Amino acid sequence: EYVEISNWVEENKIGTKLNVSNGKIKIGKNVSYIKITGQFGANSSTNERYYFWTRKNGENVGTWVVEDVPNSYRAIPFNQFIPVAENDVISVAVYTNNGSTIEKEKTTFIIEAI
């Protein structure tokens, strides 16, 4: 199932250059790049592959793939730089071949204005 994540939650926000708007990240003034870092976690019942797409204004601008081992949690770090301009909208979409749930408490995205 392919799903675009639309329920971003702001936590520990510093500054005003990035904002959540309609569940996506909206770029403010004077931002040339964003840096996305974090980790992904899931605990699947079968060998599972997750595909993530970073999207800018509805277009895929980055992809990373994670393979999970059954019934074990493994944090998968990622790091990406994306060129942006004011009013760009950033989102993330995910696809998993077996439909296991992403563990929110083990998945973190940090988005920084550069």
C-alpha positions in Angstrom: 0.0 0.0 0.0 1.3 3.5 -1.0 0.4 6.2 1.5 1.5 9.8 1.7 2.1 10.8 5.3 -0.2 13.7 6.1 -0.2 14.0 9.8 3.1 15.6 10.7 3.4 16.7 14.3 5.6 19.6 15.4 7.7 18.8 18.4 10.7 20.8 19.7 10.3 23.4 17.0 12.9 26.1 16.9 12.5 29.1 14.6 9.8 30.1 12.0 11.3 29.0 8.7 9.5 25.7 8.5 5.8 25.2 9.4 3.3 22.4 9.3 0.4 23.2 6.9 -2.3 20.7 6.1 -0.1 17.9 7.5 2.9 18.7 5.3 6.0 20.9 5.8 5.8 24.3 4.2 9.1 26.2 3.5 9.4 29.8 4.7 11.5 32.7 3.6 15.3 32.6 3.1 15.7 28.8 3.0 17.8 27.3 0.2 18.1 23.7 1.5 16.5 21.5 4.0 18.2 18.6 5.7 16.1 15.6 6.6 17.6 13.1 9.1 16.2 10.5 11.4 15.5 6.8 11.7 12.8 4.4 10.8 11.5 1.5 12.8 9.1 -1.3 12.3 8.4 -4.7 13.8 7.0 -6.8 11.0 5.8 -10.4 11.1 7.5 -11.3 7.9 10.5 -10.1 5.9 9.3 -6.8 4.6 10.6 -4.1 2.4 9.6 -0.4 3.0 10.0 2.2 0.3 10.1 5.9 1.3 9.8 8.8 -1.0 10.6 12.4 -0.1 8.3 14.6 -2.1 8.6 18.3 -3.0 5.5 19.9 -4.4 4.0 16.5 -5.2 7.1 15.2 -7.1 9.5 12.5 -5.8 12.9 14.0 -5.0 14.5 11.2 -3.0 14.0 7.5 -2.3 15.3 5.2 0.4 14.6 1.5 0.9 14.5 -0.3 4.2 14.4 -4.1 4.7 13.1 -5.3 8.0 13.8 -8.6 9.7 10.8 -10.5 11.2 9.9 -9.7 14.8 13.0 -7.6 15.5 13.4 -3.9 15.6 16.3 -2.3 13.8 16.7 1.4 13.5 17.6 2.5 10.0 19.2 5.9 9.8 18.8 8.2 6.8 20.2 11.6 5.8 19.1 13.8 2.8 19.6 17.4 1.6 16.9 18.9 -0.7 17.1 22.3 -2.5 14.0 24.3 -1.7 12.4 27.7 -2.2 9.8 29.7 -0.3 6.4 28.1 -0.3 7.6 24.7 -1.4 5.7 21.8 0.3 7.6 18.8 1.6 6.0 15.4 2.3 7.0 11.8 2.7 5.2 8.8 1.1 5.7 5.2 2.2 5.0 1.8 0.6 5.2 -1.5 2.2 4.8 -4.9 0.5 3.0 -6.6 3.4 1.2 -3.8 5.1 2.9 -3.9 8.5 2.5 -0.8 10.6 5.4 1.7 11.0 6.1 2.1 14.7 5.7 5.8 15.4 7.5 5.8 18.7 10.6 4.3 16.9 10.5 6.6 13.8 11.9 10.1 13.9 12.2 12.7 11.2 14.2 15.8 11.9 13.9 18.6 9.3 16.3 21.5 9.4 16.4 24.7 7.4 19.9 25.2 5.9 
